[in-house]
């Protein structure tokens, strides 16, 4: 961040869970200033004005029309991404939109075309393909030191389905379930590492709890144009926790207690009605949770991660860890160690800053997000038809800024 002289004035649409997860990043990165927010909830608006001294609006349209901002972070529910992105770019604003880009290809294409027509940059994230260990593995493989990439294996077991949810988060047609929210991470990690266009997806999905009637698990096989392939498995039913294989480092880069087993299921069981679950969901949002900028939030212990990822090349297997990359070569094992980040998710802000200030096209562009959405939708289609799905909107994931 050294040498940065211009501050990006940032507006935010949606002060829910996505914003609270990004808040430590916004507060720690001096290149950005939170100056405006839009959210329907009075508590969130009042907290934003109190903590940041900016202006809060009841709707995104009001903020776009009145706020003095350079860019906007859109963290509204999935089904509103298209409306909010198109409105923002029509005002000439650069956009960081939370993943997934949209819930349909038609919406995604409208968003990408609108941004291109307005001459602004659309960054899609955060996702775990921004994580430093992922980008490090990408660079190591791209160096050619280990020969061609042959296979990627990724799996993650979490309690995703039993965390507090709004009704639409359990409705696949509205973008709910693990495919829209979680497969995006694994698809993007594999695409960034592979540096080749994905060509087909074949998948199965699990919808096993009638009380939570959406996909809670999937396995997918993704093939790439250069002959490599990726196997992706996710289970969000809250029993086995694959962080056991990640040295008990949680997804957000913080150490967790392995004896705190089944917390999500216990908390959900304690909710006696859907209203109580909604209250528990709101309690995690800005203005309810203790996420004020004045709360002392320590930096993470390590980088973030999304479960086990192993990339197999001709002459080595690379295992991604929260603190680096382990290389298992033909004759010896070595480790590329990465220091903990001073600013969490700094890679996301780096892409946004370069796009806004320097006009540098981001790796995680709208086109990148559209290709990821196509693969996620293909998982659902293949799981339904039990047949492979050809991908038609793919291209190799672009270069990172230092390659």
Secondary structure, DSSP 4 states (H G I P E B T S, - for coil): -TT---PEEEEEE--SHHHHHHHHHHHH-TTEEEEEEE-S-HHHHHHHHHHH--EEESSHHHHHHH---SEEEE-S-GGGHHHHHHHHHHTT-EEEEPSSS-SSHHHHHHHHHHHHHHT--EEE---GGGSHHHHHHHHHHHTTTT--EEEEEEEEE--GGGS---GGGG-GGGT-SHIIIIIHHHHHHHHHHH-S-EEEEEEEEE---TTS-S--EEEEEEEETTS-EEEEEEE-SSSS-GGGGGTTB-TTS-B--TT-TTHHHHHHHH--SHHHHHHHHHTTSBTTBS--TTS--PPPSS----SEEEEEESSEEEEEETTEEEEEESS-EEEEE-PPPSSTTHHHHHHHHIIIII-PPPSSBHHHHHHHHHHHHHHHHHHHHTS-EE--S-------TT-
